[in-house]
Amino acid sequence: MVQIKTPEQIAKMREAGLVVAAIHAATREAAVPGATTRDLDEVSRKVIAEHGAKSNFLGYGGFPATICTSVNEVVVHGIPDDKTVLKDGDIISIDAGAIVDGWHGDAAYTAFVGTGHAPELVELSRVTEESMWAGIAAMKLGNRLVDISKAIETYIKRQPRPSVGEHSLGRYGIVEDYGGHGIGTEMHMDPHLLNYVSRKRGKGPKLVPGLCLAIEPMVSLGTPHTEVLKDDWTVVTTDGTWSSHWEHSIALTEEGPLVLTAVDGGKAKLAELGVTAAPDPLA
């Protein structure tokens, strides 16, 4: 069943979302050449503790950290460790979550480590992030779940193909095996949200006030196909091309979408897209 939240519950999710935003800010600053991915997890643990929150990643299905650190060809679920040292030119997707009073927040971003990144990598991250915002803008009362999927897929497919370079096969791959999801009293809930349109899945539920979703496109510079490594967590592209992952948690209200994990609630970016963000209940 799809969980519908009250305004009071959405306010609690906003609190959790702001903790996630704080994790993002701190780990982005710490993602520098020479840092290990475990260093980033330690930063995340400190932020969670400072806010009196709990981690929803740590222990989830046995996951051993508070964030996922996915470097270069790793799409998602990379495990922080001491062996993975960030290098100049790397890209890293950091997925983070937090719980406040039983309510969850979940969001991810792609960061550039150091300098000297190939133009196609910069464009890959931009396309992935903008496709996420296209999906968020489609989270409107009266629409259906498939309208979000369509908005994400359409945005990506309308972009010029990436120039062929060291990390590119000249096309974008929309990862098929992973997608967005409902969020609330659990991190992963119904409905599952594809980042592309599947006729087999139908139109999905109507978007109604109180619906909360994590919208998270994952895009590679090549194949849409992935495989899981022997650690049973780390997901990589099957062709070794690099990938980007962006995610926000969003609540749909009577007054529009509220981006729970964005510092400004999504106000500025949604305004660029002609959408009015819902008022922040904590403002």
Disulfide bonds with the S-S distance in Angstrom:
none
